[in-house]
Amino acid sequence: MKKDDSRSFHTGIYYTGDSEQEKEAKRLTLEHLRQVSIGLDDTFQFQCDQCGKCCINREDIILNAMDVYRLSKELGLEPPAMIDAYGEIFIDTNTGLPTVRLRPRGSIKRCLFLESHRCSVHKAKPAVCALFPLGRYVLFLEGKDGEPDLNKGEIRYIFNPPHCGSEGETYTVREWLGNFGILPDDPFFLSWSKTVTQLSVELHRIVRNVPEEMMQAVWYAVYTLLYLDYNTEEEFLPQFEENTAKLVELLRNEL
């Protein structure tokens, strides 16, 4: 695919983990996550009343590669067209990666897929929306060298008390995931978290050593392989694994 010269990625401040302030911020974040974590068989109370409040004032619906693939397939669009129609692209100031989010609409920042208080893409809604009011993250276990072992990750879940709905129904985390066909040990989410971590390390290294013009080309390559280069008529995961393997090799060996 030729580089689209009209695509410009905006830079930001990148997390490097070098300063004491950044290390402390990361430690506090992990402590908070542990405090709000919930086990697979723990219960929470929530009943959706289809008020649509969770779909407004949202600028934080981040799409992973599978979200882009599933939405594209549901809407009958190729991934580039789907993102152009419904998404926005930016460079995440923490990971340094090109990142896709749903583009909010109007002054109330309403989700483009909200119609009559209902999600018009319910069957293919982004994972963060399907999980609501739950969240998830991957905790990588410590390796022999004291660094995180990216091959040994555990998915942890958190409960975010919502500001909508009611407490009329009780679920376990496992039951809630099952309602949306999400596996508790979701292999894609583990692979996605590992990939984001690997690419982040390499991009932080590269951005300090290459000129802006070259960095734009690097970001475009990452964006293309991570989000765009998929055939929605074929199974997603093998394509994702092939694309990310190419990316890691490209960034490590050629830049």
Residue pairs with C-beta under 8 A, 6 or more apart in sequence:
1 224
1 228
1 229
3 217
3 220
4 220
7 89
7 220
7 223
8 216
9 89
9 90
9 91
9 98
9 215
9 216
9 219
9 220
9 223
10 90
10 91
11 91
11 207
11 212
11 215
12 90
12 91
12 92
12 93
13 93
14 93
14 94
14 96
14 204
14 207
15 22
15 93
15 94
15 95
15 96
15 204
16 22
16 204
17 23
17 26
33 137
33 156
33 158
36 158
36 159
36 160
37 156
37 157
37 158
38 44
38 134
38 157
38 158
38 159
38 173
39 157
39 173
40 157
40 172
40 173
40 174
40 184
41 172
41 173
41 174
42 172
42 173
43 170
43 171
43 172
44 133
44 134
44 159
44 170
44 171
44 173
44 176
45 167
45 168
45 169
45 170
46 133
46 162
46 165
46 166
46 167
46 169
46 171
47 165
47 166
47 167
47 168
47 169
48 164
48 165
49 164
49 165
49 166
50 117
50 118
51 117
51 164
51 165
52 114
52 117
52 118
53 163
53 164
54 129
54 132
54 162
54 164
55 110
55 111
55 113
55 114
55 119
56 108
56 109
56 110
56 111
56 114
57 108
57 109
58 102
58 104
58 109
58 110
58 111
59 101
59 104
59 109
60 101
61 101
61 102
61 111
61 126
61 128
61 129
62 99
62 100
62 101
62 126
62 128
63 71
63 87
63 100
63 101
63 102
63 126
63 227
64 126
64 127
64 189
64 192
65 192
65 226
65 227
65 230
65 240
66 127
66 188
66 192
66 236
66 240
67 126
67 127
68 79
68 82
68 83
68 87
68 100
68 227
68 228
68 230
69 79
69 230
69 232
69 236
70 124
70 236
71 82
71 86
71 121
71 124
71 126
72 78
72 79
72 81
72 82
72 230
72 232
73 124
73 232
74 121
74 123
74 124
75 82
75 85
75 121
77 85
78 232
79 227
79 228
79 229
79 230
79 232
80 228
83 89
83 100
83 227
83 228
86 102
86 103
86 112
86 113
87 100
87 101
87 102
87 103
88 100
88 101
88 102
88 103
89 98
89 99
89 100
89 223
90 98
90 99
90 101
91 97
91 98
91 99
91 219
92 98
92 99
94 200
95 196
95 199
95 200
95 203
96 200
96 203
96 204
96 207
97 196
97 199
97 200
97 203
97 222
97 226
98 219
98 220
98 222
98 223
98 226
98 227
100 227
102 111
102 112
102 113
102 126
103 112
104 110
104 111
104 112
105 111
105 112
111 119
113 119
113 120
113 121
113 125
114 120
119 125
119 129
127 182
127 189
128 135
130 180
130 182
131 176
131 177
131 180
131 182
132 160
132 162
133 159
133 160
133 161
133 162
133 165
134 157
134 158
134 159
134 160
134 173
134 176
135 157
135 158
135 159
135 160
136 155
136 156
136 157
136 158
136 189
137 155
137 156
137 158
137 193
138 153
138 154
138 155
138 156
138 189
138 190
138 193
138 194
139 153
139 154
139 156
140 148
140 149
140 150
140 152
140 153
140 154
140 193
140 194
140 197
141 148
141 149
141 152
141 153
141 154
142 148
142 149
143 149
143 152
148 197
150 194
150 197
150 198
151 194
153 190
153 193
153 194
155 184
155 185
155 186
155 189
155 190
157 173
171 179
173 184
174 184
177 183
177 184
187 237
188 236
188 237
188 240
191 237
191 240
191 241
191 244
195 226
195 244
195 247
195 248
198 248
199 222
199 226
199 244
199 247
199 248
199 251
202 248
202 251
202 252
202 255
203 218
203 222
203 251
206 215
206 218
206 251
206 255
207 215
210 218
210 255
218 251
218 255
221 247
221 250
222 247
222 251
225 243
225 244
225 246
225 247
226 243
226 244
226 247
229 239
229 243
230 236
230 239
230 240
230 243
231 239
